[in-house]
């Protein structure tokens, strides 16, 4: 049984910019908190899963992620 996940987001240099650690709330999707990613930048993410016996899977293959640059007028606050 899938009981936890660990998500990592890496910048273009392969440096981890966000790591959830053991996360029992976001098993199949994740929203990265504000301020962790920069507009106009490229990232990748990977995830691994923990079973109910405490064993961890290998990390998934990293998947690329691009953050679009904000255009004037696109940001409402």
mmCIF file of the N, C-alpha and C atoms, coordinates in Angstrom:
data_MODEL
# 
_entry.id   MODEL 
# 
loop_
_atom_site.group_PDB 
_atom_site.id 
_atom_site.type_symbol 
_atom_site.label_atom_id 
_atom_site.label_alt_id 
_atom_site.label_comp_id 
_atom_site.label_asym_id 
_atom_site.label_entity_id 
_atom_site.label_seq_id 
_atom_site.pdbx_PDB_ins_code 
_atom_site.Cartn_x 
_atom_site.Cartn_y 
_atom_site.Cartn_z 
_atom_site.occupancy 
_atom_site.B_iso_or_equiv 
_atom_site.pdbx_formal_charge 
_atom_site.auth_seq_id 
_atom_site.auth_comp_id 
_atom_site.auth_asym_id 
_atom_site.auth_atom_id 
_atom_site.pdbx_PDB_model_num 
ATOM 1   N N  . UNK A 1 1  ? 0.844  -1.184 0.000   1.00 0.00 ? 1  UNK A N  1 
ATOM 2   C CA . UNK A 1 1  ? 0.000  0.000  0.000   1.00 0.00 ? 1  UNK A CA 1 
ATOM 3   C C  . UNK A 1 1  ? 0.883  1.239  0.000   1.00 0.00 ? 1  UNK A C  1 
ATOM 4   N N  . UNK A 1 2  ? 0.516  2.221  -0.795  1.00 0.00 ? 2  UNK A N  1 
ATOM 5   C CA . UNK A 1 2  ? 1.234  3.493  -0.951  1.00 0.00 ? 2  UNK A CA 1 
ATOM 6   C C  . UNK A 1 2  ? 0.844  4.421  0.200   1.00 0.00 ? 2  UNK A C  1 
ATOM 7   N N  . UNK A 1 3  ? 1.797  4.734  1.090   1.00 0.00 ? 3  UNK A N  1 
ATOM 8   C CA . UNK A 1 3  ? 1.468  5.531  2.270   1.00 0.00 ? 3  UNK A CA 1 
ATOM 9   C C  . UNK A 1 3  ? 2.145  6.899  2.321   1.00 0.00 ? 3  UNK A C  1 
ATOM 10  N N  . UNK A 1 4  ? 3.197  7.106  1.542   1.00 0.00 ? 4  UNK A N  1 
ATOM 11  C CA . UNK A 1 4  ? 3.909  8.384  1.558   1.00 0.00 ? 4  UNK A CA 1 
ATOM 12  C C  . UNK A 1 4  ? 4.647  8.579  0.241   1.00 0.00 ? 4  UNK A C  1 
ATOM 13  N N  . UNK A 1 5  ? 5.045  9.813  0.004   1.00 0.00 ? 5  UNK A N  1 
ATOM 14  C CA . UNK A 1 5  ? 5.836  10.167 -1.171  1.00 0.00 ? 5  UNK A CA 1 
ATOM 15  C C  . UNK A 1 5  ? 6.910  11.155 -0.734  1.00 0.00 ? 5  UNK A C  1 
ATOM 16  N N  . UNK A 1 6  ? 7.937  11.273 -1.554  1.00 0.00 ? 6  UNK A N  1 
ATOM 17  C CA . UNK A 1 6  ? 8.936  12.318 -1.369  1.00 0.00 ? 6  UNK A CA 1 
ATOM 18  C C  . UNK A 1 6  ? 9.163  12.950 -2.730  1.00 0.00 ? 6  UNK A C  1 
ATOM 19  N N  . UNK A 1 7  ? 8.830  14.213 -2.823  1.00 0.00 ? 7  UNK A N  1 
ATOM 20  C CA . UNK A 1 7  ? 8.942  14.974 -4.065  1.00 0.00 ? 7  UNK A CA 1 
ATOM 21  C C  . UNK A 1 7  ? 10.182 15.861 -4.007  1.00 0.00 ? 7  UNK A C  1 
ATOM 22  N N  . UNK A 1 8  ? 10.879 15.964 -5.130  1.00 0.00 ? 8  UNK A N  1 
ATOM 23  C CA . UNK A 1 8  ? 12.014 16.882 -5.238  1.00 0.00 ? 8  UNK A CA 1 
ATOM 24  C C  . UNK A 1 8  ? 11.892 17.677 -6.532  1.00 0.00 ? 8  UNK A C  1 
ATOM 25  N N  . UNK A 1 9  ? 12.156 18.986 -6.431  1.00 0.00 ? 9  UNK A N  1 
ATOM 26  C CA . UNK A 1 9  ? 12.209 19.861 -7.596  1.00 0.00 ? 9  UNK A CA 1 
ATOM 27  C C  . UNK A 1 9  ? 13.639 20.370 -7.686  1.00 0.00 ? 9  UNK A C  1 
ATOM 28  N N  . UNK A 1 10 ? 14.228 20.252 -8.881  1.00 0.00 ? 10 UNK A N  1 
ATOM 29  C CA . UNK A 1 10 ? 15.619 20.634 -9.099  1.00 0.00 ? 10 UNK A CA 1 
ATOM 30  C C  . UNK A 1 10 ? 15.699 21.756 -10.127 1.00 0.00 ? 10 UNK A C  1 
ATOM 31  N N  . UNK A 1 11 ? 16.660 22.659 -9.936  1.00 0.00 ? 11 UNK A N  1 
ATOM 32  C CA . UNK A 1 11 ? 16.847 23.725 -10.920 1.00 0.00 ? 11 UNK A CA 1 
ATOM 33  C C  . UNK A 1 11 ? 17.623 23.197 -12.117 1.00 0.00 ? 11 UNK A C  1 
ATOM 34  N N  . UNK A 1 12 ? 17.893 24.061 -13.078 1.00 0.00 ? 12 UNK A N  1 
ATOM 35  C CA . UNK A 1 12 ? 18.581 23.656 -14.298 1.00 0.00 ? 12 UNK A CA 1 
ATOM 36  C C  . UNK A 1 12 ? 19.978 23.108 -14.081 1.00 0.00 ? 12 UNK A C  1 
ATOM 37  N N  . UNK A 1 13 ? 20.579 23.394 -12.935 1.00 0.00 ? 13 UNK A N  1 
ATOM 38  C CA . UNK A 1 13 ? 21.909 22.875 -12.601 1.00 0.00 ? 13 UNK A CA 1 
ATOM 39  C C  . UNK A 1 13 ? 21.831 21.545 -11.847 1.00 0.00 ? 13 UNK A C  1 
ATOM 40  N N  . UNK A 1 14 ? 20.611 21.068 -11.593 1.00 0.00 ? 14 UNK A N  1 
ATOM 41  C CA . UNK A 1 14 ? 20.436 19.812 -10.867 1.00 0.00 ? 14 UNK A CA 1 
ATOM 42  C C  . UNK A 1 14 ? 20.463 19.964 -9.357  1.00 0.00 ? 14 UNK A C  1 
ATOM 43  N N  . UNK A 1 15 ? 20.384 21.190 -8.869  1.00 0.00 ? 15 UNK A N  1 
ATOM 44  C CA . UNK A 1 15 ? 20.387 21.462 -7.428  1.00 0.00 ? 15 UNK A CA 1 
ATOM 45  C C  . UNK A 1 15 ? 18.951 21.452 -6.915  1.00 0.00 ? 15 UNK A C  1 
ATOM 46  N N  . UNK A 1 16 ? 18.714 20.741 -5.825  1.00 0.00 ? 16 UNK A N  1 
ATOM 47  C CA . UNK A 1 16 ? 17.377 20.651 -5.257  1.00 0.00 ? 16 UNK A CA 1 
ATOM 48  C C  . UNK A 1 16 ? 16.960 22.006 -4.685  1.00 0.00 ? 16 UNK A C  1 
ATOM 49  N N  . UNK A 1 17 ? 15.829 22.521 -5.185  1.00 0.00 ? 17 UNK A N  1 
ATOM 50  C CA . UNK A 1 17 ? 15.303 23.796 -4.695  1.00 0.00 ? 17 UNK A CA 1 
ATOM 51  C C  . UNK A 1 17 ? 14.085 23.584 -3.803  1.00 0.00 ? 17 UNK A C  1 
ATOM 52  N N  . UNK A 1 18 ? 13.502 22.377 -3.841  1.00 0.00 ? 18 UNK A N  1 
ATOM 53  C CA . UNK A 1 18 ? 12.372 22.053 -2.971  1.00 0.00 ? 18 UNK A CA 1 
ATOM 54  C C  . UNK A 1 18 ? 12.342 20.547 -2.759  1.00 0.00 ? 18 UNK A C  1 
ATOM 55  N N  . UNK A 1 19 ? 12.230 20.141 -1.515  1.00 0.00 ? 19 UNK A N  1 
ATOM 56  C CA . UNK A 1 19 ? 12.161 18.724 -1.140  1.00 0.00 ? 19 UNK A CA 1 
ATOM 57  C C  . UNK A 1 19 ? 11.103 18.591 -0.052  1.00 0.00 ? 19 UNK A C  1 
ATOM 58  N N  . UNK A 1 20 ? 10.110 17.765 -0.294  1.00 0.00 ? 20 UNK A N  1 
ATOM 59  C CA . UNK A 1 20 ? 9.037  17.624 0.686   1.00 0.00 ? 20 UNK A CA 1 
ATOM 60  C C  . UNK A 1 20 ? 9.421  16.767 1.882   1.00 0.00 ? 20 UNK A C  1 
ATOM 61  N N  . UNK A 1 21 ? 10.491 15.968 1.760   1.00 0.00 ? 21 UNK A N  1 
ATOM 62  C CA . UNK A 1 21 ? 10.738 14.970 2.791   1.00 0.00 ? 21 UNK A CA 1 
ATOM 63  C C  . UNK A 1 21 ? 9.611  13.948 2.721   1.00 0.00 ? 21 UNK A C  1 
ATOM 64  N N  . UNK A 1 22 ? 9.400  13.187 3.766   1.00 0.00 ? 22 UNK A N  1 
ATOM 65  C CA . UNK A 1 22 ? 8.321  12.206 3.783   1.00 0.00 ? 22 UNK A CA 1 
ATOM 66  C C  . UNK A 1 22 ? 6.989  12.943 3.859   1.00 0.00 ? 22 UNK A C  1 
ATOM 67  N N  . UNK A 1 23 ? 6.166  12.768 2.845   1.00 0.00 ? 23 UNK A N  1 
ATOM 68  C CA . UNK A 1 23 ? 4.910  13.506 2.709   1.00 0.00 ? 23 UNK A CA 1 
ATOM 69  C C  . UNK A 1 23 ? 3.749  12.517 2.636   1.00 0.00 ? 23 UNK A C  1 
ATOM 70  N N  . UNK A 1 24 ? 2.902  12.526 3.638   1.00 0.00 ? 24 UNK A N  1 
ATOM 71  C CA . UNK A 1 24 ? 1.754  11.613 3.656   1.00 0.00 ? 24 UNK A CA 1 
ATOM 72  C C  . UNK A 1 24 ? 0.479  12.270 3.129   1.00 0.00 ? 24 UNK A C  1 
ATOM 73  N N  . UNK A 1 25 ? 0.558  13.540 2.745   1.00 0.00 ? 25 UNK A N  1 
ATOM 74  C CA . UNK A 1 25 ? -0.619 14.262 2.251   1.00 0.00 ? 25 UNK A CA 1 
ATOM 75  C C  . UNK A 1 25 ? -0.691 14.337 0.731   1.00 0.00 ? 25 UNK A C  1 
ATOM 76  N N  . UNK A 1 26 ? 0.440  14.446 0.074   1.00 0.00 ? 26 UNK A N  1 
ATOM 77  C CA . UNK A 1 26 ? 0.486  14.644 -1.381  1.00 0.00 ? 26 UNK A CA 1 
ATOM 78  C C  . UNK A 1 26 ? 1.045  13.384 -2.038  1.00 0.00 ? 26 UNK A C  1 
ATOM 79  N N  . UNK A 1 27 ? 0.194  12.385 -2.158  1.00 0.00 ? 27 UNK A N  1 
ATOM 80  C CA . UNK A 1 27 ? 0.664  11.090 -2.657  1.00 0.00 ? 27 UNK A CA 1 
ATOM 81  C C  . UNK A 1 27 ? 0.787  11.044 -4.169  1.00 0.00 ? 27 UNK A C  1 
ATOM 82  N N  . UNK A 1 28 ? -0.066 11.764 -4.890  1.00 0.00 ? 28 UNK A N  1 
ATOM 83  C CA . UNK A 1 28 ? -0.055 11.649 -6.350  1.00 0.00 ? 28 UNK A CA 1 
ATOM 84  C C  . UNK A 1 28 ? 0.091  12.983 -7.078  1.00 0.00 ? 28 UNK A C  1 
ATOM 85  N N  . UNK A 1 29 ? 0.073  14.098 -6.372  1.00 0.00 ? 29 UNK A N  1 
ATOM 86  C CA . UNK A 1 29 ? 0.293  15.396 -6.996  1.00 0.00 ? 29 UNK A CA 1 
ATOM 87  C C  . UNK A 1 29 ? 0.817  16.366 -5.939  1.00 0.00 ? 29 UNK A C  1 
ATOM 88  N N  . UNK A 1 30 ? 1.407  17.442 -6.416  1.00 0.00 ? 30 UNK A N  1 
ATOM 89  C CA . UNK A 1 30 ? 2.030  18.394 -5.502  1.00 0.00 ? 30 UNK A CA 1 
ATOM 90  C C  . UNK A 1 30 ? 1.905  19.801 -6.062  1.00 0.00 ? 30 UNK A C  1 
ATOM 91  N N  . UNK A 1 31 ? 1.609  20.765 -5.214  1.00 0.00 ? 31 UNK A N  1 
ATOM 92  C CA . UNK A 1 31 ? 1.683  22.178 -5.548  1.00 0.00 ? 31 UNK A CA 1 
ATOM 93  C C  . UNK A 1 31 ? 2.886  22.741 -4.807  1.00 0.00 ? 31 UNK A C  1 
ATOM 94  N N  . UNK A 1 32 ? 3.837  23.284 -5.555  1.00 0.00 ? 32 UNK A N  1 
ATOM 95  C CA . UNK A 1 32 ? 5.043  23.844 -4.952  1.00 0.00 ? 32 UNK A CA 1 
ATOM 96  C C  . UNK A 1 32 ? 4.686  25.186 -4.313  1.00 0.00 ? 32 UNK A C  1 
ATOM 97  N N  . UNK A 1 33 ? 5.111  25.417 -3.077  1.00 0.00 ? 33 UNK A N  1 
ATOM 98  C CA . UNK A 1 33 ? 4.792  26.683 -2.403  1.00 0.00 ? 33 UNK A CA 1 
ATOM 99  C C  . UNK A 1 33 ? 5.334  27.903 -3.155  1.00 0.00 ? 33 UNK A C  1 
ATOM 100 N N  . UNK A 1 34 ? 4.639  29.010 -3.014  1.00 0.00 ? 34 UNK A N  1 
ATOM 101 C CA . UNK A 1 34 ? 5.054  30.269 -3.635  1.00 0.00 ? 34 UNK A CA 1 
ATOM 102 C C  . UNK A 1 34 ? 6.475  30.630 -3.200  1.00 0.00 ? 34 UNK A C  1 
ATOM 103 N N  . UNK A 1 35 ? 7.215  31.217 -4.113  1.00 0.00 ? 35 UNK A N  1 
ATOM 104 C CA . UNK A 1 35 ? 8.560  31.681 -3.805  1.00 0.00 ? 35 UNK A CA 1 
ATOM 105 C C  . UNK A 1 35 ? 9.657  30.661 -4.041  1.00 0.00 ? 35 UNK A C  1 
ATOM 106 N N  . UNK A 1 36 ? 9.306  29.435 -4.389  1.00 0.00 ? 36 UNK A N  1 
ATOM 107 C CA . UNK A 1 36 ? 10.318 28.393 -4.600  1.00 0.00 ? 36 UNK A CA 1 
ATOM 108 C C  . UNK A 1 36 ? 10.817 28.346 -6.041  1.00 0.00 ? 36 UNK A C  1 
ATOM 109 N N  . UNK A 1 37 ? 9.982  28.805 -6.996  1.00 0.00 ? 37 UNK A N  1 
ATOM 110 C CA . UNK A 1 37 ? 10.320 28.739 -8.411  1.00 0.00 ? 37 UNK A CA 1 
ATOM 111 C C  . UNK A 1 37 ? 10.330 30.140 -9.001  1.00 0.00 ? 37 UNK A C  1 
ATOM 112 N N  . UNK A 1 38 ? 11.181 30.354 -9.981  1.00 0.00 ? 38 UNK A N  1 
ATOM 113 C CA . UNK A 1 38 ? 11.308 31.661 -10.616 1.00 0.00 ? 38 UNK A CA 1 
ATOM 114 C C  . UNK A 1 38 ? 10.715 31.635 -12.013 1.00 0.00 ? 38 UNK A C  1 
ATOM 115 N N  . UNK A 1 39 ? 9.946  32.669 -12.353 1.00 0.00 ? 39 UNK A N  1 
ATOM 116 C CA . UNK A 1 39 ? 9.376  32.805 -13.690 1.00 0.00 ? 39 UNK A CA 1 
ATOM 117 C C  . UNK A 1 39 ? 10.492 32.841 -14.721 1.00 0.00 ? 39 UNK A C  1 
ATOM 118 N N  . UNK A 1 40 ? 10.254 32.215 -15.863 1.00 0.00 ? 40 UNK A N  1 
ATOM 119 C CA . UNK A 1 40 ? 11.236 32.191 -16.940 1.00 0.00 ? 40 UNK A CA 1 
ATOM 120 C C  . UNK A 1 40 ? 12.354 31.193 -16.723 1.00 0.00 ? 40 UNK A C  1 
ATOM 121 N N  . UNK A 1 41 ? 12.204 30.286 -15.772 1.00 0.00 ? 41 UNK A N  1 
ATOM 122 C CA . UNK A 1 41 ? 13.254 29.315 -15.454 1.00 0.00 ? 41 UNK A CA 1 
ATOM 123 C C  . UNK A 1 41 ? 12.799 27.894 -15.759 1.00 0.00 ? 41 UNK A C  1 
ATOM 124 N N  . UNK A 1 42 ? 13.768 27.011 -15.909 1.00 0.00 ? 42 UNK A N  1 
ATOM 125 C CA . UNK A 1 42 ? 13.517 25.598 -16.166 1.00 0.00 ? 42 UNK A CA 1 
ATOM 126 C C  . UNK A 1 42 ? 13.885 24.771 -14.949 1.00 0.00 ? 42 UNK A C  1 
ATOM 127 N N  . UNK A 1 43 ? 13.076 23.776 -14.675 1.00 0.00 ? 43 UNK A N  1 
ATOM 128 C CA . UNK A 1 43 ? 13.264 22.887 -13.530 1.00 0.00 ? 43 UNK A CA 1 
ATOM 129 C C  . UNK A 1 43 ? 12.971 21.461 -13.968 1.00 0.00 ? 43 UNK A C  1 
ATOM 130 N N  . UNK A 1 44 ? 13.212 20.533 -13.071 1.00 0.00 ? 44 UNK A N  1 
ATOM 131 C CA . UNK A 1 44 ? 12.746 19.166 -13.251 1.00 0.00 ? 44 UNK A CA 1 
ATOM 132 C C  . UNK A 1 44 ? 12.238 18.685 -11.901 1.00 0.00 ? 44 UNK A C  1 
ATOM 133 N N  . UNK A 1 45 ? 11.410 17.658 -11.923 1.00 0.00 ? 45 UNK A N  1 
ATOM 134 C CA . UNK A 1 45 ? 10.883 17.092 -10.679 1.00 0.00 ? 45 UNK A CA 1 
ATOM 135 C C  . UNK A 1 45 ? 10.977 15.579 -10.748 1.00 0.00 ? 45 UNK A C  1 
ATOM 136 N N  . UNK A 1 46 ? 11.054 14.983 -9.571  1.00 0.00 ? 46 UNK A N  1 
ATOM 137 C CA . UNK A 1 46 ? 11.040 13.531 -9.458  1.00 0.00 ? 46 UNK A CA 1 
ATOM 138 C C  . UNK A 1 46 ? 10.368 13.170 -8.136  1.00 0.00 ? 46 UNK A C  1 
ATOM 139 N N  . UNK A 1 47 ? 9.915  11.949 -8.044  1.00 0.00 ? 47 UNK A N  1 
ATOM 140 C CA . UNK A 1 47 ? 9.185  11.512 -6.849  1.00 0.00 ? 47 UNK A CA 1 
ATOM 141 C C  . UNK A 1 47 ? 9.529  10.053 -6.571  1.00 0.00 ? 47 UNK A C  1 
ATOM 142 N N  . UNK A 1 48 ? 9.464  9.678  -5.301  1.00 0.00 ? 48 UNK A N  1 
ATOM 143 C CA . UNK A 1 48 ? 9.578  8.277  -4.915  1.00 0.00 ? 48 UNK A CA 1 
ATOM 144 C C  . UNK A 1 48 ? 8.455  7.981  -3.922  1.00 0.00 ? 48 UNK A C  1 
ATOM 145 N N  . UNK A 1 49 ? 8.119  6.722  -3.812  1.00 0.00 ? 49 UNK A N  1 
ATOM 146 C CA . UNK A 1 49 ? 6.982  6.324  -2.990  1.00 0.00 ? 49 UNK A CA 1 
ATOM 147 C C  . UNK A 1 49 ? 7.394  5.367  -1.884  1.00 0.00 ? 49 UNK A C  1 
ATOM 148 N N  . UNK A 1 50 ? 6.692  5.449  -0.765  1.00 0.00 ? 50 UNK A N  1 
ATOM 149 C CA . UNK A 1 50 ? 6.936  4.564  0.375   1.00 0.00 ? 50 UNK A CA 1 
ATOM 150 C C  . UNK A 1 50 ? 5.726  3.640  0.543   1.00 0.00 ? 50 UNK A C  1 
ATOM 151 N N  . UNK A 1 51 ? 6.013  2.349  0.804   1.00 0.00 ? 51 UNK A N  1 
ATOM 152 C CA . UNK A 1 51 ? 4.921  1.413  1.046   1.00 0.00 ? 51 UNK A CA 1 
ATOM 153 C C  . UNK A 1 51 ? 4.654  1.281  2.545   1.00 0.00 ? 51 UNK A C  1 
ATOM 154 N N  . UNK A 1 52 ? 3.624  0.535  2.891   1.00 0.00 ? 52 UNK A N  1 
ATOM 155 C CA . UNK A 1 52 ? 3.221  0.418  4.298   1.00 0.00 ? 52 UNK A CA 1 
ATOM 156 C C  . UNK A 1 52 ? 4.194  -0.401 5.130   1.00 0.00 ? 52 UNK A C  1 
ATOM 157 N N  . UNK A 1 53 ? 5.237  -0.965 4.528   1.00 0.00 ? 53 UNK A N  1 
ATOM 158 C CA . UNK A 1 53 ? 6.285  -1.666 5.279   1.00 0.00 ? 53 UNK A CA 1 
ATOM 159 C C  . UNK A 1 53 ? 7.500  -0.771 5.516   1.00 0.00 ? 53 UNK A C  1 
ATOM 160 N N  . UNK A 1 54 ? 7.417  0.479  5.037   1.00 0.00 ? 54 UNK A N  1 
ATOM 161 C CA . UNK A 1 54 ? 8.517  1.418  5.230   1.00 0.00 ? 54 UNK A CA 1 
ATOM 162 C C  . UNK A 1 54 ? 9.533  1.436  4.104   1.00 0.00 ? 54 UNK A C  1 
ATOM 163 N N  . UNK A 1 55 ? 9.342  0.593  3.088   1.00 0.00 ? 55 UNK A N  1 
ATOM 164 C CA . UNK A 1 55 ? 10.275 0.542  1.962   1.00 0.00 ? 55 UNK A CA 1 
ATOM 165 C C  . UNK A 1 55 ? 10.017 1.657  0.959   1.00 0.00 ? 55 UNK A C  1 
ATOM 166 N N  . UNK A 1 56 ? 11.092 2.176  0.390   1.00 0.00 ? 56 UNK A N  1 
ATOM 167 C CA . UNK A 1 56 ? 11.001 3.250  -0.601  1.00 0.00 ? 56 UNK A CA 1 
ATOM 168 C C  . UNK A 1 56 ? 11.305 2.714  -1.993  1.00 0.00 ? 56 UNK A C  1 
ATOM 169 N N  . UNK A 1 57 ? 10.596 3.226  -2.988  1.00 0.00 ? 57 UNK A N  1 
ATOM 170 C CA . UNK A 1 57 ? 10.909 2.938  -4.385  1.00 0.00 ? 57 UNK A CA 1 
ATOM 171 C C  . UNK A 1 57 ? 12.124 3.763  -4.788  1.00 0.00 ? 57 UNK A C  1 
ATOM 172 N N  . UNK A 1 58 ? 12.653 3.486  -5.975  1.00 0.00 ? 58 UNK A N  1 
ATOM 173 C CA . UNK A 1 58 ? 13.637 4.378  -6.569  1.00 0.00 ? 58 UNK A CA 1 
ATOM 174 C C  . UNK A 1 58 ? 12.918 5.653  -6.987  1.00 0.00 ? 58 UNK A C  1 
ATOM 175 N N  . UNK A 1 59 ? 13.663 6.740  -7.158  1.00 0.00 ? 59 UNK A N  1 
ATOM 176 C CA . UNK A 1 59 ? 13.054 7.960  -7.683  1.00 0.00 ? 59 UNK A CA 1 
ATOM 177 C C  . UNK A 1 59 ? 12.622 7.725  -9.122  1.00 0.00 ? 59 UNK A C  1 
ATOM 178 N N  . UNK A 1 60 ? 11.543 8.390  -9.510  1.00 0.00 ? 60 UNK A N  1 
ATOM 179 C CA . UNK A 1 60 ? 11.092 8.361  -10.895 1.00 0.00 ? 60 UNK A CA 1 
ATOM 180 C C  . UNK A 1 60 ? 12.139 9.045  -11.769 1.00 0.00 ? 60 UNK A C  1 
ATOM 181 N N  . UNK A 1 61 ? 12.027 8.834  -13.061 1.00 0.00 ? 61 UNK A N  1 
ATOM 182 C CA . UNK A 1 61 ? 12.851 9.580  -13.998 1.00 0.00 ? 61 UNK A CA 1 
ATOM 183 C C  . UNK A 1 61 ? 12.464 11.051 -13.890 1.00 0.00 ? 61 UNK A C  1 
ATOM 184 N N  . UNK A 1 62 ? 13.437 11.930 -13.852 1.00 0.00 ? 62 UNK A N  1 
ATOM 185 C CA . UNK A 1 62 ? 13.154 13.365 -13.734 1.00 0.00 ? 62 UNK A CA 1 
ATOM 186 C C  . UNK A 1 62 ? 12.365 13.843 -14.954 1.00 0.00 ? 62 UNK A C  1 
ATOM 187 N N  . UNK A 1 63 ? 11.358 14.670 -14.697 1.00 0.00 ? 63 UNK A N  1 
ATOM 188 C CA . UNK A 1 63 ? 10.512 15.238 -15.744 1.00 0.00 ? 63 UNK A CA 1 
ATOM 189 C C  . UNK A 1 63 ? 10.719 16.741 -15.778 1.00 0.00 ? 63 UNK A C  1 
ATOM 190 N N  . UNK A 1 64 ? 10.913 17.295 -16.978 1.00 0.00 ? 64 UNK A N  1 
ATOM 191 C CA . UNK A 1 64 ? 11.201 18.727 -17.081 1.00 0.00 ? 64 UNK A CA 1 
ATOM 192 C C  . UNK A 1 64 ? 9.955  19.564 -16.828 1.00 0.00 ? 64 UNK A C  1 
ATOM 193 N N  . UNK A 1 65 ? 10.191 20.773 -16.370 1.00 0.00 ? 65 UNK A N  1 
ATOM 194 C CA . UNK A 1 65 ? 9.145  21.701 -15.999 1.00 0.00 ? 65 UNK A CA 1 
ATOM 195 C C  . UNK A 1 65 ? 9.651  23.102 -16.304 1.00 0.00 ? 65 UNK A C  1 
ATOM 196 N N  . UNK A 1 66 ? 8.894  23.879 -17.070 1.00 0.00 ? 66 UNK A N  1 
ATOM 197 C CA . UNK A 1 66 ? 9.259  25.259 -17.383 1.00 0.00 ? 66 UNK A CA 1 
ATOM 198 C C  . UNK A 1 66 ? 8.252  26.196 -16.752 1.00 0.00 ? 66 UNK A C  1 
ATOM 199 N N  . UNK A 1 67 ? 8.739  27.255 -16.146 1.00 0.00 ? 67 UNK A N  1 
ATOM 200 C CA . UNK A 1 67 ? 7.886  28.267 -15.539 1.00 0.00 ? 67 UNK A CA 1 
ATOM 201 C C  . UNK A 1 67 ? 7.863  29.458 -16.482 1.00 0.00 ? 67 UNK A C  1 
ATOM 202 N N  . UNK A 1 68 ? 6.692  29.745 -17.029 1.00 0.00 ? 68 UNK A N  1 
ATOM 203 C CA . UNK A 1 68 ? 6.567  30.851 -17.983 1.00 0.00 ? 68 UNK A CA 1 
ATOM 204 C C  . UNK A 1 68 ? 6.829  32.182 -17.300 1.00 0.00 ? 68 UNK A C  1 
ATOM 205 N N  . UNK A 1 69 ? 7.419  33.094 -18.043 1.00 0.00 ? 69 UNK A N  1 
ATOM 206 C CA . UNK A 1 69 ? 7.622  34.455 -17.545 1.00 0.00 ? 69 UNK A CA 1 
ATOM 207 C C  . UNK A 1 69 ? 6.272  35.153 -17.479 1.00 0.00 ? 69 UNK A C  1 
ATOM 208 N N  . UNK A 1 70 ? 6.061  35.910 -16.449 1.00 0.00 ? 70 UNK A N  1 
ATOM 209 C CA . UNK A 1 70 ? 4.819  36.687 -16.321 1.00 0.00 ? 70 UNK A CA 1 
ATOM 210 C C  . UNK A 1 70 ? 4.860  37.873 -17.269 1.00 0.00 ? 70 UNK A C  1 
ATOM 211 N N  . UNK A 1 71 ? 3.756  38.121 -17.924 1.00 0.00 ? 71 UNK A N  1 
ATOM 212 C CA . UNK A 1 71 ? 3.653  39.283 -18.813 1.00 0.00 ? 71 UNK A CA 1 
ATOM 213 C C  . UNK A 1 71 ? 2.977  40.411 -18.036 1.00 0.00 ? 71 UNK A C  1 
ATOM 214 N N  . UNK A 1 72 ? 3.273  41.628 -18.376 1.00 0.00 ? 72 UNK A N  1 
ATOM 215 C CA . UNK A 1 72 ? 2.649  42.772 -17.713 1.00 0.00 ? 72 UNK A CA 1 
ATOM 216 C C  . UNK A 1 72 ? 1.139  42.630 -17.791 1.00 0.00 ? 72 UNK A C  1 
ATOM 217 N N  . UNK A 1 73 ? 0.477  42.799 -16.669 1.00 0.00 ? 73 UNK A N  1 
ATOM 218 C CA . UNK A 1 73 ? -0.975 42.691 -16.620 1.00 0.00 ? 73 UNK A CA 1 
ATOM 219 C C  . UNK A 1 73 ? -1.483 41.299 -16.341 1.00 0.00 ? 73 UNK A C  1 
ATOM 220 N N  . UNK A 1 74 ? -0.630 40.280 -16.373 1.00 0.00 ? 74 UNK A N  1 
ATOM 221 C CA . UNK A 1 74 ? -1.057 38.902 -16.124 1.00 0.00 ? 74 UNK A CA 1 
ATOM 222 C C  . UNK A 1 74 ? -1.128 38.583 -14.646 1.00 0.00 ? 74 UNK A C  1 
ATOM 223 N N  . UNK A 1 75 ? -0.551 39.421 -13.823 1.00 0.00 ? 75 UNK A N  1 
ATOM 224 C CA . UNK A 1 75 ? -0.487 39.126 -12.380 1.00 0.00 ? 75 UNK A CA 1 
ATOM 225 C C  . UNK A 1 75 ? -1.443 40.027 -11.635 1.00 0.00 ? 75 UNK A C  1 
ATOM 226 N N  . UNK A 1 76 ? -2.407 39.447 -10.986 1.00 0.00 ? 76 UNK A N  1 
ATOM 227 C CA . UNK A 1 76 ? -3.349 40.204 -10.164 1.00 0.00 ? 76 UNK A CA 1 
ATOM 228 C C  . UNK A 1 76 ? -3.071 39.909 -8.704  1.00 0.00 ? 76 UNK A C  1 
ATOM 229 N N  . UNK A 1 77 ? -3.048 40.927 -7.884  1.00 0.00 ? 77 UNK A N  1 
ATOM 230 C CA . UNK A 1 77 ? -2.830 40.722 -6.446  1.00 0.00 ? 77 UNK A CA 1 
ATOM 231 C C  . UNK A 1 77 ? -3.701 41.616 -5.620  1.00 0.00 ? 77 UNK A C  1 
# 
